[in-house]
Amino acid sequence: MKLTIGLGLLVAAALAAAPFTPQAEKSQVAKMTLRVGDTAPDFTLLSDQWKTVKLRSRLESPPVR
């Protein structure tokens, strides 16, 4: 019973504090639009092996066959 009350108070405190946390800035990606024929901007992603992969390095290597 004490555990339930403690968890309830913890959840209530977290919900009450939520409006005071600063809002994250909107992503710049959503503001960018590309059309057919536009040059893609260089970007970096993580591979399935947790290695960084850059678009520029993939464009410089030969296509995968």
C-alpha positions in Angstrom: 0.0 0.0 0.0 2.8 2.4 0.9 4.5 1.6 -2.4 1.4 2.4 -4.4 1.0 5.8 -2.6 4.7 6.6 -3.1 4.5 5.8 -6.8 1.4 7.8 -7.1 3.0 10.8 -5.5 6.1 10.4 -7.6 3.9 10.3 -10.8 1.9 13.4 -9.6 5.1 15.3 -8.9 6.5 14.4 -12.4 3.4 15.5 -14.1 3.2 18.8 -12.1 6.8 19.6 -13.0 6.4 18.9 -16.7 5.1 22.4 -17.7 8.1 24.0 -16.2 10.6 22.1 -18.3 11.9 24.0 -21.4 10.5 23.1 -24.8 12.9 21.5 -27.2 13.6 23.5 -30.3 11.9 22.3 -33.5 14.1 20.3 -35.7 15.7 22.1 -38.7 15.1 19.0 -40.8 11.4 19.6 -41.0 12.0 23.1 -42.5 14.1 21.7 -45.4 12.5 20.5 -48.5 14.1 19.1 -51.6 12.8 18.8 -55.1 13.7 16.3 -57.8 17.2 17.1 -59.1 18.3 19.1 -56.0 21.7 18.2 -54.5 21.2 16.2 -51.2 22.9 17.9 -48.2 25.7 15.9 -46.6 24.6 14.1 -43.5 25.8 11.4 -41.1 23.9 8.4 -39.8 24.7 5.4 -37.7 24.9 2.0 -39.4 23.5 -1.2 -38.0 27.0 -1.8 -36.5 26.9 1.6 -34.7 29.5 3.1 -37.0 29.1 6.6 -38.5 28.4 6.7 -42.2 28.5 9.9 -44.2 26.6 10.5 -47.4 29.7 12.0 -49.0 31.9 8.9 -48.3 29.2 6.6 -49.7 28.9 8.7 -52.9 32.7 8.6 -53.4 32.8 4.8 -53.2 31.7 2.5 -56.0 28.1 1.2 -56.0 27.4 -2.0 -54.1 26.8 -5.0 -56.4 
